[in-house]
Amino acid sequence: MFEQNPNIIQETPQSLSHLRPPPTPLVLIHDGGGTIYSYYCLGGLARPVYGIYNPHYGTDKVWAGGIPEMAAHYTSLIKAAIPKGGDVILGGWSLGGLLSLEVARILAEDGEWMTNNRLNVLGIVMIDSIYPRAPSFQKLGHKIVQHVAEWSENTKQETKDAVQRCFDEAVRMVGEWELPRWEEAHDKEMKPPPVWLLRAEKAVPVLEEGGVSRVDTYRGERYLGWDQYRRDMVFRVEDVPGHHFNIFGWDHIDAVTEKLKKACGEIEDWGRRKNGEPLKR
């Protein structure tokens, strides 16, 4: 897919290169399909942007250890890309947001590096990442139906197969994933980084009457179910146009860019306040 991982999607604009401290890097992790092509559609975010793709894309390999193994590998990739450490913002679309949470947990207890080289996660931007524990049918009131991917007529069959395989693996891994338990950390006061949630305004259209896409099980809830995990984690929710699978389409990409840029700026501003004032939801 690419020669390096993570790949540099955007570099610091020349007009901002004089800033001290410099703009905080943003690391975007791939969605369920394993690729980072969508992130190349984004407009300028006024900071260096890295993209991590699934290195198993297009292969028969699986992550036997699931999400934790995947996140541990991605943590090592981030360390190699930003060897001097410092502040960083994590994020990603769908699965990328979940992986960001696991990576943040690993970095929070990283005791291998000297203090000056540690990576400090200022915050996470989840791009329509839904809380992965689906409600019961009785509570949901709808049948969960499988989304049928839409492809352009020029898409190669090998690409379709590779993406679908990654999606299937993602569903398996998320279903087996035990979300990070921050209260079990060595530091009992440890909390997850603040999360900015970019939430798709619409539900995915489905053909089956009374059905709902798996990614819309919490669509009617402001925090997309994350308040069931931790009530103190999501600090901002910003609606973006479109549904889960088309928010990176050309009709919506400008709005997504604007909201993502705003989220990163707010995370950066808060994280760098000397007095560490608590955020207000």
MOZI-V897014 format. One record per run of one state. SS is the DSSP state (H for helix, E for strand, L for the rest). FROM is the first residue (numbers start at 0). TO is the last residue. If there is no record, write none. Layout:
# MOZI-V897014
{{SS;FROM;TO} {SS;FROM;TO}}
This chain:
# MOZI-V897014
{{L;0;5} {E;6;9} {L;10;12} {H;13;15} {L;16;23} {E;24;28} {L;29;35} {H;36;40} {L;41;47} {E;48;51} {L;52;64} {H;65;80} {L;81;84} {E;85;92} {L;93;93} {H;94;107} {L;108;113} {H;114;116} {L;117;117} {E;118;126} {L;127;135} {H;136;139} {L;140;141} {E;142;144} {L;145;155} {H;156;175} {L;176;180} {H;181;183} {L;184;192} {E;193;199} {L;200;209} {E;210;212} {H;213;215} {L;216;224} {H;225;227} {L;228;232} {E;233;239} {L;240;251} {H;252;270} {L;271;280}}
